[in-house]
């Protein structure tokens, strides 16, 4: 079993998502699914705390925050978190998490 890092939020591990993160972020911003299905379905969330697991480029998190939610999120891809940080600002509570699944 590989050693566990001291702080999972401080470890960036390259993965498959890193290779296409910027393209995915651009597509996600303008996709029909997000524009006409996901974002319009988000209701007033004033004061609610939301965890966005698999944060990606932060498109949905921004819509949640715009509707009043306090959003925290994570993604395993550091390259996916970069556009999210640009979109949401440095004060956003987002993290890159590294985790090891142990089947034993």
Buried (B, 14 or more C-beta within 10 A) or exposed (E): EEEEEEEBEEBBBEBEBBEEBBEBBEEBBEBEEBEEEBBEEBEEBEEEEBEBEEBBBBBBBBBBBEBEBEBBBBBBBBBBBBBBBEBBEEEBEBBBBBEEEEEE
